[in-house]
Amino acid sequence: MEIIRDPDTANIYTAALAITWGLRRCNCRGCRERVTTIIARAGEKVPTFALCEKHYQEGAQPGGCKLDLVFDSSDGITESGNAPPVVT
């Protein structure tokens, strides 16, 4: 997995990618916070899921955490990995 985020620039790059890829919210169940982190398949640069800052920080702790992810039509991505084309 590859982590896409840019905490030093107020998430401008990540926000632009989230808009391009149709990621409207954190994929954790019950969370509707804005995206600050995009998790992508290694080497493919296509979104797998998106996280808000709170859920990213929970997962970044030593030992990580278990996240209950939800994929639905409001996310712009699906469990099968379908996503809009990569913009370069």
A tleap script that builds the chain and sets N, CA, C and O, in Angstrom:
source leaprc.protein.ff14SB
mol = sequence {
  NMET GLU ILE ILE ARG ASP PRO ASP THR ALA
  ASN ILE TYR THR ALA ALA LEU ALA ILE THR
  TRP GLY LEU ARG ARG CYS ASN CYS ARG GLY
  CYS ARG GLU ARG VAL THR THR ILE ILE ALA
  ARG ALA GLY GLU LYS VAL PRO THR PHE ALA
  LEU CYS GLU LYS HIE TYR GLN GLU GLY ALA
  GLN PRO GLY GLY CYS LYS LEU ASP LEU VAL
  PHE ASP SER SER ASP GLY ILE THR GLU SER
  GLY ASN ALA PRO PRO VAL VAL CTHR
}
set mol.1.N position { 0.831 -1.173 0.000 }
set mol.1.CA position { 0.000 0.000 0.000 }
set mol.1.C position { 0.879 1.240 0.000 }
set mol.1.O position { 1.983 1.240 0.544 }
set mol.2.N position { 0.380 2.272 -0.607 }
set mol.2.CA position { 1.083 3.546 -0.644 }
set mol.2.C position { 0.202 4.606 0.016 }
set mol.2.O position { -1.002 4.665 -0.231 }
set mol.3.N position { 0.808 5.435 0.850 }
set mol.3.CA position { 0.072 6.489 1.544 }
set mol.3.C position { 0.309 7.799 0.812 }
set mol.3.O position { 1.450 8.211 0.601 }
set mol.4.N position { -0.773 8.442 0.431 }
set mol.4.CA position { -0.703 9.725 -0.264 }
set mol.4.C position { -1.256 10.787 0.684 }
set mol.4.O position { -2.437 10.770 1.029 }
set mol.5.N position { -0.393 11.706 1.098 }
set mol.5.CA position { -0.817 12.799 1.975 }
set mol.5.C position { 0.243 13.893 1.952 }
set mol.5.O position { 1.409 13.633 1.655 }
set mol.6.N position { -0.158 15.087 2.259 }
set mol.6.CA position { 0.786 16.198 2.274 }
set mol.6.C position { 0.488 17.131 3.447 }
set mol.6.O position { -0.047 18.220 3.243 }
set mol.7.N position { 0.823 16.723 4.667 }
set mol.7.CA position { 0.483 17.517 5.846 }
set mol.7.C position { 1.163 18.891 5.886 }
set mol.7.O position { 0.686 19.788 6.582 }
set mol.8.N position { 2.251 19.069 5.166 }
set mol.8.CA position { 2.978 20.337 5.222 }
set mol.8.C position { 2.364 21.441 4.366 }
set mol.8.O position { 2.740 22.604 4.512 }
set mol.9.N position { 1.436 21.107 3.485 }
set mol.9.CA position { 0.850 22.123 2.602 }
set mol.9.C position { -0.658 22.197 2.773 }
set mol.9.O position { -1.380 22.435 1.805 }
set mol.10.N position { -1.134 21.999 3.973 }
set mol.10.CA position { -2.564 22.079 4.292 }
set mol.10.C position { -3.395 21.116 3.438 }
set mol.10.O position { -4.562 21.384 3.154 }
set mol.11.N position { -2.794 20.001 3.033 }
set mol.11.CA position { -3.489 18.956 2.274 }
set mol.11.C position { -4.017 19.421 0.920 }
set mol.11.O position { -5.001 18.866 0.431 }
set mol.12.N position { -3.399 20.411 0.310 }
set mol.12.CA position { -3.865 20.913 -0.985 }
set mol.12.C position { -3.753 19.833 -2.052 }
set mol.12.O position { -4.703 19.615 -2.805 }
set mol.13.N position { -2.613 19.154 -2.134 }
set mol.13.CA position { -2.417 18.108 -3.133 }
set mol.13.C position { -3.373 16.942 -2.895 }
set mol.13.O position { -4.006 16.448 -3.829 }
set mol.14.N position { -3.474 16.509 -1.642 }
set mol.14.CA position { -4.372 15.403 -1.318 }
set mol.14.C position { -5.820 15.783 -1.602 }
set mol.14.O position { -6.579 14.969 -2.129 }
set mol.15.N position { -6.215 17.007 -1.261 }
set mol.15.CA position { -7.582 17.465 -1.530 }
set mol.15.C position { -7.869 17.465 -3.028 }
set mol.15.O position { -8.956 17.071 -3.452 }
set mol.16.N position { -6.906 17.901 -3.829 }
set mol.16.CA position { -7.092 17.910 -5.282 }
set mol.16.C position { -7.251 16.490 -5.825 }
set mol.16.O position { -8.110 16.249 -6.674 }
set mol.17.N position { -6.441 15.558 -5.352 }
set mol.17.CA position { -6.577 14.164 -5.775 }
set mol.17.C position { -7.915 13.585 -5.329 }
set mol.17.O position { -8.566 12.866 -6.086 }
set mol.18.N position { -8.321 13.896 -4.109 }
set mol.18.CA position { -9.601 13.391 -3.603 }
set mol.18.C position { -10.746 13.860 -4.488 }
set mol.18.O position { -11.644 13.077 -4.799 }
set mol.19.N position { -10.732 15.118 -4.896 }
set mol.19.CA position { -11.773 15.648 -5.790 }
set mol.19.C position { -11.710 14.933 -7.129 }
set mol.19.O position { -12.739 14.502 -7.648 }
set mol.20.N position { -10.516 14.802 -7.693 }
set mol.20.CA position { -10.346 14.142 -8.988 }
set mol.20.C position { -10.853 12.708 -8.947 }
set mol.20.O position { -11.500 12.246 -9.887 }
set mol.21.N position { -10.559 12.008 -7.863 }
set mol.21.CA position { -10.944 10.603 -7.745 }
set mol.21.C position { -12.323 10.405 -7.140 }
set mol.21.O position { -12.759 9.266 -6.976 }
set mol.22.N position { -13.023 11.487 -6.804 }
set mol.22.CA position { -14.379 11.372 -6.268 }
set mol.22.C position { -14.448 10.867 -4.846 }
set mol.22.O position { -15.460 10.295 -4.443 }
set mol.23.N position { -13.391 11.065 -4.077 }
set mol.23.CA position { -13.365 10.643 -2.675 }
set mol.23.C position { -13.959 11.760 -1.833 }
set mol.23.O position { -13.322 12.792 -1.621 }
set mol.24.N position { -15.163 11.556 -1.360 }
set mol.24.CA position { -15.869 12.635 -0.677 }
set mol.24.C position { -15.767 12.601 0.834 }
set mol.24.O position { -16.063 13.595 1.497 }
set mol.25.N position { -15.350 11.465 1.392 }
set mol.25.CA position { -15.296 11.348 2.845 }
set mol.25.C position { -14.376 10.202 3.238 }
set mol.25.O position { -13.958 9.397 2.405 }
set mol.26.N position { -14.076 10.151 4.516 }
set mol.26.CA position { -13.324 9.048 5.103 }
set mol.26.C position { -14.132 7.761 4.917 }
set mol.26.O position { -15.351 7.771 5.083 }
set mol.27.N position { -13.468 6.659 4.577 }
set mol.27.CA position { -14.159 5.395 4.351 }
set mol.27.C position { -14.436 4.600 5.631 }
set mol.27.O position { -14.962 3.490 5.545 }
set mol.28.N position { -14.102 5.127 6.811 }
set mol.28.CA position { -14.420 4.425 8.058 }
set mol.28.C position { -15.917 4.523 8.330 }
set mol.28.O position { -16.531 5.574 8.147 }
set mol.29.N position { -16.484 3.414 8.769 }
set mol.29.CA position { -17.926 3.355 9.048 }
set mol.29.C position { -18.343 4.480 9.999 }
set mol.29.O position { -17.753 4.661 11.064 }
set mol.30.N position { -19.371 5.232 9.593 }
set mol.30.CA position { -19.929 6.290 10.422 }
set mol.30.C position { -19.191 7.615 10.368 }
set mol.30.O position { -19.654 8.600 10.944 }
set mol.31.N position { -18.055 7.662 9.689 }
set mol.31.CA position { -17.271 8.897 9.619 }
set mol.31.C position { -17.625 9.659 8.343 }
set mol.31.O position { -17.730 9.075 7.264 }
set mol.32.N position { -17.803 10.945 8.482 }
set mol.32.CA position { -18.119 11.797 7.328 }
set mol.32.C position { -17.127 12.949 7.203 }
set mol.32.O position { -17.410 13.956 6.555 }
set mol.33.N position { -15.955 12.789 7.835 }
set mol.33.CA position { -14.938 13.842 7.802 }
set mol.33.C position { -14.274 13.907 6.428 }
set mol.33.O position { -14.307 12.948 5.657 }
set mol.34.N position { -13.674 15.054 6.145 }
set mol.34.CA position { -13.017 15.228 4.843 }
set mol.34.C position { -11.728 14.401 4.779 }
set mol.34.O position { -11.123 14.071 5.799 }
set mol.35.N position { -11.348 14.092 3.584 }
set mol.35.CA position { -10.184 13.249 3.305 }
set mol.35.C position { -8.891 14.041 3.495 }
set mol.35.O position { -8.740 15.138 2.957 }
set mol.36.N position { -7.965 13.475 4.264 }
set mol.36.CA position { -6.618 14.042 4.364 }
set mol.36.C position { -5.567 13.042 3.899 }
set mol.36.O position { -4.412 13.406 3.678 }
set mol.37.N position { -5.972 11.767 3.750 }
set mol.37.CA position { -5.042 10.705 3.389 }
set mol.37.C position { -5.720 9.746 2.418 }
set mol.37.O position { -6.860 9.331 2.627 }
set mol.38.N position { -5.007 9.405 1.363 }
set mol.38.CA position { -5.500 8.432 0.392 }
set mol.38.C position { -4.563 7.235 0.451 }
set mol.38.O position { -3.344 7.387 0.368 }
set mol.39.N position { -5.128 6.065 0.591 }
set mol.39.CA position { -4.344 4.834 0.589 }
set mol.39.C position { -4.539 4.193 -0.785 }
set mol.39.O position { -5.667 3.956 -1.218 }
set mol.40.N position { -3.426 3.918 -1.461 }
set mol.40.CA position { -3.472 3.383 -2.821 }
set mol.40.C position { -2.719 2.064 -2.887 }
set mol.40.O position { -1.882 1.761 -2.037 }
set mol.41.N position { -3.033 1.290 -3.910 }
set mol.41.CA position { -2.289 0.053 -4.155 }
set mol.41.C position { -0.857 0.414 -4.528 }
set mol.41.O position { -0.624 1.362 -5.277 }
set mol.42.N position { 0.081 -0.332 -4.013 }
set mol.42.CA position { 1.493 -0.058 -4.272 }
set mol.42.C position { 1.777 -0.056 -5.762 }
set mol.42.O position { 1.436 -1.004 -6.470 }
set mol.43.N position { 2.399 1.007 -6.233 }
set mol.43.CA position { 2.821 1.103 -7.614 }
set mol.43.C position { 1.735 1.427 -8.617 }
set mol.43.O position { 2.041 1.618 -9.794 }
set mol.44.N position { 0.485 1.497 -8.207 }
set mol.44.CA position { -0.592 1.718 -9.171 }
set mol.44.C position { -1.180 3.117 -9.136 }
set mol.44.O position { -1.786 3.544 -10.119 }
set mol.45.N position { -1.025 3.836 -8.052 }
set mol.45.CA position { -1.550 5.191 -7.914 }
set mol.45.C position { -3.043 5.288 -8.176 }
set mol.45.O position { -3.513 6.293 -8.710 }
set mol.46.N position { -3.787 4.265 -7.810 }
set mol.46.CA position { -5.250 4.342 -7.869 }
set mol.46.C position { -5.748 4.205 -6.431 }
set mol.46.O position { -5.186 3.432 -5.655 }
set mol.47.N position { -6.785 4.940 -6.074 }
set mol.47.CA position { -7.226 4.912 -4.682 }
set mol.47.C position { -7.818 3.565 -4.286 }
set mol.47.O position { -8.554 2.944 -5.053 }
set mol.48.N position { -7.491 3.133 -3.096 }
set mol.48.CA position { -8.089 1.944 -2.508 }
set mol.48.C position { -9.108 2.379 -1.466 }
set mol.48.O position { -10.225 1.863 -1.429 }
set mol.49.N position { -8.716 3.341 -0.609 }
set mol.49.CA position { -9.654 3.950 0.330 }
set mol.49.C position { -9.083 5.266 0.831 }
set mol.49.O position { -7.907 5.566 0.620 }
set mol.50.N position { -9.931 6.054 1.501 }
set mol.50.CA position { -9.546 7.369 1.999 }
set mol.50.C position { -9.786 7.450 3.503 }
set mol.50.O position { -10.692 6.810 4.037 }
set mol.51.N position { -8.956 8.251 4.177 }
set mol.51.CA position { -9.079 8.415 5.624 }
set mol.51.C position { -9.060 9.896 5.998 }
set mol.51.O position { -8.440 10.714 5.318 }
set mol.52.N position { -9.745 10.224 7.081 }
set mol.52.CA position { -9.641 11.556 7.672 }
set mol.52.C position { -8.376 11.562 8.542 }
set mol.52.O position { -7.739 10.525 8.725 }
set mol.53.N position { -8.025 12.718 9.065 }
set mol.53.CA position { -6.815 12.818 9.879 }
set mol.53.C position { -6.895 11.958 11.136 }
set mol.53.O position { -5.914 11.310 11.501 }
set mol.54.N position { -8.042 11.941 11.800 }
set mol.54.CA position { -8.206 11.151 13.020 }
set mol.54.C position { -7.950 9.672 12.764 }
set mol.54.O position { -7.209 9.037 13.514 }
set mol.55.N position { -8.552 9.111 11.715 }
set mol.55.CA position { -8.382 7.686 11.438 }
set mol.55.C position { -6.988 7.368 10.901 }
set mol.55.O position { -6.466 6.282 11.149 }
set mol.56.N position { -6.385 8.298 10.174 }
set mol.56.CA position { -5.001 8.094 9.747 }
set mol.56.C position { -4.092 8.002 10.977 }
set mol.56.O position { -3.258 7.101 11.067 }
set mol.57.N position { -4.254 8.932 11.920 }
set mol.57.CA position { -3.406 8.943 13.113 }
set mol.57.C position { -3.598 7.671 13.938 }
set mol.57.O position { -2.628 7.147 14.485 }
set mol.58.N position { -4.829 7.163 14.039 }
set mol.58.CA position { -5.078 5.902 14.750 }
set mol.58.C position { -4.307 4.764 14.099 }
set mol.58.O position { -3.702 3.950 14.795 }
set mol.59.N position { -4.322 4.698 12.775 }
set mol.59.CA position { -3.637 3.632 12.060 }
set mol.59.C position { -2.134 3.784 12.033 }
set mol.59.O position { -1.419 2.802 11.832 }
set mol.60.N position { -1.638 4.992 12.231 }
set mol.60.CA position { -0.197 5.250 12.176 }
set mol.60.C position { 0.512 4.933 13.492 }
set mol.60.O position { 1.736 5.043 13.566 }
set mol.61.N position { -0.215 4.550 14.514 }
set mol.61.CA position { 0.383 4.201 15.800 }
set mol.61.C position { 1.113 2.858 15.694 }
set mol.61.O position { 0.733 2.017 14.880 }
set mol.62.N position { 2.141 2.649 16.493 }
set mol.62.CA position { 2.813 1.344 16.488 }
set mol.62.C position { 1.794 0.224 16.705 }
set mol.62.O position { 0.987 0.275 17.633 }
set mol.63.N position { 1.841 -0.748 15.865 }
set mol.63.CA position { 0.884 -1.854 15.951 }
set mol.63.C position { -0.376 -1.605 15.144 }
set mol.63.O position { -1.168 -2.524 14.930 }
set mol.64.N position { -0.573 -0.363 14.690 }
set mol.64.CA position { -1.728 -0.041 13.853 }
set mol.64.C position { -3.046 -0.208 14.580 }
set mol.64.O position { -3.105 -0.190 15.810 }
set mol.65.N position { -4.096 -0.371 13.803 }
set mol.65.CA position { -5.426 -0.578 14.364 }
set mol.65.C position { -6.285 -1.262 13.308 }
set mol.65.O position { -5.889 -1.359 12.146 }
set mol.66.N position { -7.437 -1.725 13.705 }
set mol.66.CA position { -8.388 -2.303 12.765 }
set mol.66.C position { -9.405 -1.231 12.417 }
set mol.66.O position { -10.000 -0.619 13.303 }
set mol.67.N position { -9.603 -1.005 11.124 }
set mol.67.CA position { -10.560 -0.011 10.658 }
set mol.67.C position { -11.742 -0.720 10.012 }
set mol.67.O position { -11.555 -1.636 9.211 }
set mol.68.N position { -12.935 -0.313 10.349 }
set mol.68.CA position { -14.153 -0.838 9.745 }
set mol.68.C position { -14.486 0.048 8.548 }
set mol.68.O position { -15.120 1.092 8.697 }
set mol.69.N position { -14.052 -0.377 7.359 }
set mol.69.CA position { -14.220 0.435 6.155 }
set mol.69.C position { -15.541 0.147 5.464 }
set mol.69.O position { -16.022 -0.986 5.456 }
set mol.70.N position { -16.120 1.193 4.884 }
set mol.70.CA position { -17.378 1.092 4.154 }
set mol.70.C position { -17.159 1.665 2.764 }
set mol.70.O position { -16.590 2.746 2.608 }
set mol.71.N position { -17.617 0.930 1.752 }
set mol.71.CA position { -17.538 1.384 0.372 }
set mol.71.C position { -18.955 1.458 -0.178 }
set mol.71.O position { -19.653 0.446 -0.251 }
set mol.72.N position { -19.376 2.652 -0.563 }
set mol.72.CA position { -20.704 2.805 -1.151 }
set mol.72.C position { -20.638 3.831 -2.279 }
set mol.72.O position { -19.584 4.412 -2.539 }
set mol.73.N position { -21.744 4.044 -2.929 }
set mol.73.CA position { -21.753 4.893 -4.121 }
set mol.73.C position { -21.368 6.340 -3.836 }
set mol.73.O position { -20.960 7.049 -4.755 }
set mol.74.N position { -21.483 6.795 -2.602 }
set mol.74.CA position { -21.118 8.172 -2.306 }
set mol.74.C position { -19.609 8.372 -2.225 }
set mol.74.O position { -19.145 9.511 -2.174 }
set mol.75.N position { -18.830 7.282 -2.210 }
set mol.75.CA position { -17.387 7.386 -2.087 }
set mol.75.C position { -16.668 7.639 -3.401 }
set mol.75.O position { -15.596 8.245 -3.406 }
set mol.76.N position { -17.229 7.193 -4.509 }
set mol.76.CA position { -16.526 7.286 -5.772 }
set mol.76.C position { -15.594 6.122 -6.022 }
set mol.76.O position { -14.964 6.060 -7.078 }
set mol.77.N position { -15.488 5.183 -5.069 }
set mol.77.CA position { -14.694 3.977 -5.275 }
set mol.77.C position { -15.507 2.796 -4.771 }
set mol.77.O position { -16.468 2.975 -4.022 }
set mol.78.N position { -15.135 1.609 -5.171 }
set mol.78.CA position { -15.858 0.412 -4.757 }
set mol.78.C position { -14.887 -0.636 -4.246 }
set mol.78.O position { -13.675 -0.510 -4.420 }
set mol.79.N position { -15.415 -1.658 -3.624 }
set mol.79.CA position { -14.565 -2.727 -3.097 }
set mol.79.C position { -13.771 -3.427 -4.197 }
set mol.79.O position { -12.689 -3.955 -3.944 }
set mol.80.N position { -14.305 -3.432 -5.413 }
set mol.80.CA position { -13.606 -4.117 -6.495 }
set mol.80.C position { -12.406 -3.340 -6.990 }
set mol.80.O position { -11.626 -3.851 -7.793 }
set mol.81.N position { -12.242 -2.088 -6.515 }
set mol.81.CA position { -11.089 -1.301 -6.909 }
set mol.81.C position { -11.324 -0.432 -8.130 }
set mol.81.O position { -10.388 0.197 -8.623 }
set mol.82.N position { -12.553 -0.381 -8.631 }
set mol.82.CA position { -12.821 0.506 -9.760 }
set mol.82.C position { -12.610 1.946 -9.323 }
set mol.82.O position { -13.016 2.334 -8.227 }
set mol.83.N position { -11.984 2.725 -10.165 }
set mol.83.CA position { -11.732 4.122 -9.829 }
set mol.83.C position { -11.607 4.930 -11.106 }
set mol.83.O position { -11.333 4.370 -12.168 }
set mol.84.N position { -11.801 6.224 -11.020 }
set mol.84.CA position { -11.575 7.064 -12.195 }
set mol.84.C position { -10.137 6.949 -12.651 }
set mol.84.O position { -9.274 6.555 -11.867 }
set mol.85.N position { -9.857 7.283 -13.902 }
set mol.85.CA position { -8.487 7.179 -14.401 }
set mol.85.C position { -7.527 8.085 -13.637 }
set mol.85.O position { -7.917 9.117 -13.089 }
set mol.86.N position { -6.283 7.678 -13.616 }
set mol.86.CA position { -5.245 8.454 -12.945 }
set mol.86.C position { -4.925 9.688 -13.781 }
set mol.86.O position { -4.758 9.599 -14.998 }
set mol.87.N position { -4.841 10.826 -13.123 }
set mol.87.CA position { -4.460 12.066 -13.794 }
set mol.87.C position { -2.998 12.322 -13.498 }
set mol.87.O position { -2.592 12.343 -12.336 }
set mol.88.N position { -2.203 12.518 -14.539 }
set mol.88.CA position { -0.775 12.761 -14.334 }
set mol.88.C position { -0.374 14.130 -14.817 }
set mol.88.O position { 0.796 14.501 -14.720 }
savepdb mol mol.pdb
quit
